[in-house]
Amino acid sequence: MATKNLSKVYSAELEGIDAKLIEVEVDINVGLHSFTIVGLPDKALNEARERVNSALKNSGARPPNRENRRITVNLAPADVKKRGAQYDLAIAIGYLLSTGQMRPFDARGKLFIGELALDGRLRPVNGALNIAEAARDLGFEYLFLPRGNAAEAGAIEGLGIFPLEKLSDALRLLGAPLTMTMSVRAHDADPGADADPDADADAGTAPRASETICSADSAPPDLEAIVGQASAKRAIVIAAAGGHNILLTGVPGIGKSMLARALGGILPPLSPREAIEATKIWSAAGQGSGALVAHRPFRAPHHTASMIALVGGGQDPRPGEASLAHRGVLFLDELPEFPRRALEALREPLESGAIRISRARHRLVFPARFALVAAMNPCPCGYYGDTEKACSCAAYEVLQYQKKVSGPLLDRIDLQIKVGRVAVGELTRDLDGGASVGGGRGGKAHDRRGITTRAAREAVARARHIQEARFAKMSGALRAVNSEMNSEEARANVALDPGARRFLASLDGAPLSPRAYYRALTVARTIADLDEKENVSAEHLAEALSYRLPDL
């Protein structure tokens, strides 16, 4: 929209991982030269004056500093804090409309984001996918944004994406005669005043969800590369199949970290819905790659990470490691070494799958539905209870070390595994006749190595397919894995055979909280799914409870 000396275009602000519509009004008045931005801008946004001025000059337009007039930019609503440089493009377009340097067009249905370089190029901004989703939901037809954000935003169907290399591209699209060649995309529709609302909205060169792929940083180790540890591997497969939390305890150097990282290699790929969820978080956190996240995240923060780094927040609230692990794995090595406050802050997301951050004016919700994989030594020296090396810790030191992990946190961990030593003789035999470490993917591994990565991945995929089919029958329940079931859903979906009921009756008086009881039921349901059984048997329950009650 534009009238004489006044224009209004639209942009967006990120609040957490959600985007909010912002009106960008530009007014030109008689007076000594000034360029003022109002509406709670931060420092980066106030500096837009210099970026816009140089970008306009180097794009062939008359810049603000050549105008002996008062220029006021208002960002509304005024009570929303505006951050970052994504408003540069909208401010530049609004200024050109107000000064009559471009043909007026209907700004309704068009949204602009992008940071301007001094030469007029457009740099990518954070949260493009989040903004694209909000634009579509608010009824916008077109999104103008830097080309570097096009692949990410292109995952949102029903919205026309116009990827731009530089400011002059936007000027040609919006202000040039219809006969001028459009250098940005092969599209017959003009997004200006005469745009056809029924025109193809696929955004030309912007790839769709099936084309936007983010490659993994590094390949996880193969299960067949780990000699022995059959019980720990079994627990890893159960955790992957049902999305369960798992704690690995054992002496140093026995492969706890390797087991944890191998879990990432047997997880199924993200569904399109999960990929969009994860990408929104990564993009809002400024860690997006410009494409959809295609692999389940595996986050492994160092134990010196602060509470804010782990769960998110801060003065300018951003997602933390727990949210960046959404729909993937959060691996905490040396669990007791993490700050106690940081570990206790994980209790909420482990229960609800979200982190809620409250501020005076608003409340943010960061999704954080991840599988926690933790590893720890049994004591400070690492050898408490070891049969081969004596522990050098005093009794109170062992107690204090283990108390760093609270009971309420442990109660939320479904599988608690003691990882034992592998005999040197077995390691030697493996060198003599076992399969090569990391080799033979999909081939027949040596018997001492147990289940292969391919077999584990296939078993996990089958179990998750069973869970998806089960949850699809549940009215209004958006669940992906068994670990997400609440107590009511567990009662409805864990069908016990008569032997299982008798087994549970025999456990009267066992040290199980209601939470631990229902979590054990969901683990038993996952074990039954791995066995492709409709009903949970006593054997499934016994195995599930053995991961919580070591003396069972």
N, C-alpha and C positions, 0 to 999 in steps of 0.2 A: 504494500500500500504506500502511496506517495501523494502528497499535496505539495503546494508551493512551499519550499524550504523545510518541509517536514516529511519524514519517511518512517516506515516501520517494517522491519523484517524479523525473522524468527531464528533463534538459536536454542541451545540447551545447556543445562548445568547438571553435572553429576552430583548426586547425593548418595554416598555409599556406592551401590552398584546400580542404582536406579537413576534415570534421567528426568529432569524437570524442564518444562518448556519455559524459555526466556524470551521476552519481547525486547528487541533492540530498536529503540527510537533515536533518530538523529534529527536535530533541529539546528537550523542556520539562522542567526539573527545579526542585525546591524550592530557594530561596535568594534572596539579594538580586538585584535586577534587573540583568541584563546581556544583551547581544545580541552574540554572537561568531560570526564567519564564519571557518572554517578550511578548509585544502585549497589553499594557495598562491594566495590571491586577490590581485589587484592593487588599486591605490588606488580605481579606479572601482567595483570590486566591493565593496570594504569600505564604500564610501559607500551601498551598497544598503540598509543599515540605516535610514538616514534616509528614503530614497525609499519603501521598503516601509512604514515606520511611517505616514508621511503619507498614502500611497495607501490603506492599509487604513482609516484613520480617516475619510477623505473618501469611502470607498465604503460606509460604514455598518457596518463590522466593528470589533471591539474590537482596538486596535493593541497592539503589543508593549510600548510604554512605559506602558501601563495594567496590565501584568502584573508583579507583584512576584516574578518567577521568572527563573531562568537559561535563556536561549534559546541553543542552539548549532546552527549550521548547518554541516554538513560536506559538502564537495564532493569526491567521489571519482571516480577514483583521486587520491590525495593528491599524487602526484609530477608531475601535469600542471599547468602554470601556467594559472590561470584569469584571463581578461581580459575587461573590458567589462561592460556592464550588461544583457546578454541573460538573466541568471539571475533578474532581479527577479520576473518572473511566477512562476517555479517556487518561489522562496523564499516568496512570499506564499501560494501554494496550499498548500505544505507546512506553513507556520505555521498556517493556518486548519484544516488537518486535525489537527494536533497538539493544538490547543486546543479541538477539538470544535465549531468554529463552522460547519462545513459537513459535509454528509453524506459518510461514507466512500465511496470509489469504488475500483475496481480500476485502479491507476495503470499496470499493465503495458499496453503498446501505445499509450501516450499520452505525447507529448513537448511541453514548454512552453518557449517563448522569448519575450522581450519586455522592453523597458525601461519602467518605470513613471514617469509624471509624478506630481507631488505630489497632483494632484486625482484620480488613479486612471486617467487615460488611458494608453493603451499607445502608445509610440513605436516606429517601425521600428528594426530592428537590421541589422547587416551579416551577410552570409552566409546569408540565408534559404534560397536555392536549394540551397546546399551542404548545409545542415542537413536540408532536406527530402529530398534524395537519400540522405543517410546514414541518415535515419530509415526510409525505405522499405527500404533494403538490409538494415537490422538487424531488420526484421520489425515495425516499429511500424505501427499502423493510423491514428492520428490525430496531427495536429500543430496545436497551439494557438499562435497568433502574432498580432502586430498586423495590422490590416487593411491598412496600408501595405505589408506584405510579401506579401500574399495573391496578387497577380498573379504575382509572381516564383516563389513556391513552388508555385503551381498548375500550373507546367509539368511537374511530376513526377507521372506517372501512378501509380495504385495506392495513393495516400495521401490520407486524408481531411483536408482543410484547414478549420480553424475560424478565420476571421478575426474578431478582436476589436477593438472600439473602446475599451473600458475594462475594468478589472478586474471590475467588477460583471457584465459580460457573461459572463465565465468562471464567476463564482459562480452565475449563473442556469443556465448550461449544466450545471455539474457538481454543484451542491448543491441545486437547487430541485426540488420535486415534478414528476413527469412531466407534470402537467396545466398547468404554468405556460407562458405564451407565451414562446417563444425569440425574442429580438429580433435575434439575430446573423445567422441564416441560415434559409432555408426548407428544413428537413431534418427528416424524421420520426424519425430515429434519435437516441436519447439517448446521448452518449458516456460516460455514467456506468457504474455497475456492470451495468446491464441492457442495455448497447449491443449491437445486433445486428452481429456481425462481418461479415455478408454485406450490410449496408446500403450504400447508395450512398456511395462514398468520393470523390466528385468535388468535395466541399467547397463545395457550394452556389454562392455568388456568386464564388468564386475562378475567374478565367478560366484557360483552358488555353493550351497553347503557341501555338496558332493565333490566340489573341486578345491575347496580350501582345506589344505592339510598342513599341519604343523609337525615336523619330524621330531622324533625323540632325541634327547640329548645324548644318551648312551644306552647300549643294550644291557638289560639285566643279566646276571649270571644264570646259566642253565642249572636246573635241579640235578641233572646227571653229573655236573661238575663237583657236587658235594658228596663225598664218600660217607657211607653210613647214615646216621641220623634219620632212620626210617620213621620213628614216631614224630619227630619234629616236622619232617616233610609231610606226613599225614595231616598234622595240625595246620600247616601252611595251606594245604589244598582245601581243608574245611573252611579256613578263614577267608580264602579267596572266593569260594563258592557262595558263601552266605554273607560276605561283607562284615565278618566278625572282627572284633578287636582281639589282639593276641600279644602276650608278653612272653619273651624268651629269656630265661635265666640260666646262667652257667658260667664256668670259669673262662678266663680270657683265652682267645685264640681258637675256639672250637667251632667257629662258623656261624655265630648268631647273626652278625651283620650280613653275611652272604645269604643266609636263609631268608632274611627280611627282604633283601633286594631281589632275590629270586621270585618272591611272591608277585612282584610287579610284572614278571614275564608270563604269568599264567592267568592274568586277568583278561576278560574279554574286552574288545574295543568299546569305546563310548558310543552310545546311541546318539542320533541327531539331537534329541532334546538335551541329553546330558552334555554334549559337546557345546551347545549354545550356553548352557548354564555355566560351565567351566570357563568358557571364553569371556563371558561378561565379567567374571571375577578377575581374571588375569588382565583384561583390558582396563578395567577400572583401577587396578593396582599399578598400571604402567608397565606391566611385564608381558603384554601381548606381543605376538610375533607378526601381526598383520594378517593372520589366517586363523581359522578355527583350530582350537586345541583338539587334536585327533587321537592322542594317547592319554590314558588315564594318568593323572599327575602322580608323581612320587616325590614328595617333599621330605628332605632330611636336614632340618635346621641343626646347627651346632648347639651344644648344651649351654653355651653362654647366652643364647637368645633371651631377650627380655620378654615380659608378659605381653607387651604391646606387639612385639615382633611375632609372637606366637599366635595370639588370638585377634590382633587388629586393634584399631583405635588410633589414638594420638590426637594432636591438635587439629590436624586435617585428617579425619578418620579414613583409614584405608584398610583393605583386607589384610589379614595376617597369614601366617603359614597354614593355619588350620583351614582357612577359607580357600587358599590357593591349592590345598589338597582335596577340595570338594570333588566327589565322585572318584577319588583315587585313594592314595595311601599317605598317611603322615607317619614317618619313621622317626622315632626318638631313641637314638642310641645313648647309652649311659644314662638311663632314665633318672636315677636319683640325683644326678649332677645338675639337672635343670632346676631353676629357682622354684621354690615351693609354691609361690603365688602363681607362677605361670602354669604349673601342673594343675593346681586347683581350678584355674580358670578354664581348663579343658573339660571340666565335669559337665557344664551346661551343653556344649555342642555334642559331647558324646551321648547325651540323653536326648536332646531335641533336634540335633542336626543343624543348628543355627546359632549364631552369635549375635546378641542384641546389645547395642551400644547406645546409651542414653546421654543426651546433651540437653542443655537448658531449653533449646528451641525445637529440637527434633529428636527422633529416635531412629537409628539405623539398624537394619537387619542384614547380616552377611551370612549367606548359606555356608554350611560347614559340615556336610555329611560325608565323612571320610572313614576309612578303616584305620584304626590306630595300631601300628606295629611298634612295639617297644622292646628294647633289649637292656639287660642290666647284669652286673656281676652280683654274687650273693653277699659280698662284703667289700670294704675298701681295698683290701689286698687282692681280692678276687678268688680266693681259694677256700672259702668256708665250705666245709662238707666234702671237699675233694678227697678222693681216695689215694691220689698219687703225690700231692704236695700239701704240706701242712699249712694251715692258715696262721698268719702272724698277728691277727687282730684280737684285741680283748673282747670279751663278751658284750660289754656295753657299747663298744664301737660297732660291732655287727648289728646290735639292736638299733642304735641311732641311725645307721646307714639305711637299714631296711624301713625305718619309720619315715624316711623322707618321702616315700610313696604311701599316701594315706589309704586307709581302708575304703572310704567312699570311692576313690579313684579305682582301686583294684576291683571293687564290686562291679564296675562298669566294663571290665575286661573279661571277655567271654572265655578265652582259652589261655591258660597259664601253664607254660611248658618248661620243664627242667631239661635243658639240653646237655647230654652227657658227653664224655670224652669218646673219641674214636681211637681204638688201639693202634699203636704204631705198626704192629704186624699187619693189620688190615690196610693201612696206608701203603705199606711196602708191597703187599700183594697187589694193590691197585696199580702201583707203578710197573709191576712185572706183567700183569695180564689184563688190567682194566682198560676201559675205553679212554681215549685221550681227553684231557680236561677241556671242556668247552666244545669238543668236537662231536661229530655224529648226530647233529640235530635231526631228530625224527628217526634216527637209526636205533638199533638195538643196543642199549647200554648194558654195562656189566651188572651182574646180579647184585653185587654189593652196593650199587648205587640206587637200587630201588626204582621208584616211579620216574619216568622221564618227563621233561618239560612238555613235550607234545602230548603225552597221555594225560598229564595233569591239566593242561589247557583245555583239552577236549572234554574231560570230566567236569571241569568248572563250567564250560559253556553249556553242557547238557543240563547241569543242575540249575543254572540261572534261567535257562529256557523254561524249565518246569516252574520255577518261581514266577516268571513273567506271566505264564498262562494262568497260574493260580491268582495272582494279584489282578489280572484283567477281569476276573469274575467278581471282584470285590467292588461294590458301589462306592465311587468317590475316593478310593484309596490310591494315592499316587506313591506306590512303593516300588522299589527295584529289587531288593534282596531281603532275605529273612530277618537280618539284623535290624531292619527298620520297623518291624512289627511292634505295636504296643501290646500290652497285656491282653486287652480284649481281642485283638486280632490273633494273638498267639493261641488263645483258648479256642477260637473259631477255626483255626487252620492247622493245628497240631492234633491230628487224629491218632489217638493211642489205641494200640491193640490190647487185648485182655492181659497179656503178660506185662506190658509196660505199666498198666494201671496197678497191677500187683506189686511191681517193683517200686513204684512211687510210694505206695502205701507202706512199704517196708522202710522208707527213709524218714519216717516221722521222727522229729527231733534232730535232724541233720542241720548243721549251721548254714542254712540258706535263707537269705533275705527274700522277700517277695520279688524284688528286682532280679536277684540272682536266679531264682526259681524260673521265672519266665524267660530269662536269657538262656538258661540251660535248655528249656523247651525249644527255643528257636534254633539252638545249635543242633539239638537232636533232629529237628525238622530238616536242617541242612544235610546232616549225615544220611538221613533217609532219602533225600533228594539225590545225593551222590549215588546211593544204591538203587535209585529209581523205584522206590517203594512208596505206595500211597499212604500206608500207616506207619507210625513210629513204633518200633519194637523196644523191648527191654534192653536189647544189645545197643541200640542207638542211644537210648537214655543213659545207659551205663558209660558209654564212651564219652558222651557230652559231659556228664557229671565228673568223670575222672579228670577232666581238665580244670575243674574247680575244686574238687575234693581229692587231693592226692592219695589219701589213705583208703579211698573207695575200692 
